[in-house]
Amino acid sequence: MSNKKIDEAIIKLNEAEKRYLNDDKNIDDLRKIWGTNSELFQLHYDDFIKQQKAKI
């Protein structure tokens, strides 16, 4: 995945967060979901970087 695609994914996650807030959902629930998603995203991203470095 290129940096551009990663940036696009982050933008989409941010847009989803805004839509969630606009639905008047519980913000604490959103933070729990967003925190988990952020950690998962970071794990996948870190793994991707390791894979790319291994190819060099």
C-alpha positions in Angstrom: 0.0 0.0 0.0 1.4 3.4 -1.0 1.6 6.3 1.4 -1.2 7.9 -0.7 -3.5 5.0 0.0 -2.6 5.1 3.7 -3.4 8.8 3.8 -6.7 8.1 2.0 -7.6 5.4 4.5 -6.9 7.8 7.4 -9.1 10.5 5.8 -11.9 7.9 5.4 -11.6 7.0 9.1 -11.7 10.6 10.1 -14.9 11.1 7.9 -16.5 8.1 9.6 -15.7 9.5 13.0 -17.4 12.9 12.0 -20.5 11.0 10.7 -20.6 9.0 13.9 -20.5 12.2 16.0 -23.2 13.8 13.8 -25.5 10.9 14.7 -25.4 12.0 18.4 -24.0 8.7 19.4 -22.2 8.3 22.7 -18.8 9.9 22.3 -17.2 7.6 24.8 -18.3 4.6 22.7 -16.8 6.3 19.6 -13.5 6.9 21.4 -13.3 3.2 22.4 -14.0 2.1 18.8 -11.6 4.7 17.3 -8.8 3.8 19.8 -9.1 0.1 18.9 -9.2 0.9 15.2 -6.2 3.2 15.5 -4.2 0.5 17.3 -5.2 -2.1 14.7 -4.3 0.2 11.9 -0.9 0.9 13.4 -0.2 -2.8 13.8 -1.0 -3.5 10.2 1.0 -0.4 9.1 4.0 -1.5 11.1 3.8 -5.0 9.7 3.5 -3.5 6.1 6.7 -1.4 6.6 8.6 -4.5 7.9 7.5 -6.4 4.8 8.6 -3.6 2.5 12.0 -3.3 4.1 12.4 -7.1 3.9 12.0 -6.8 0.1 14.8 -4.4 -0.3 
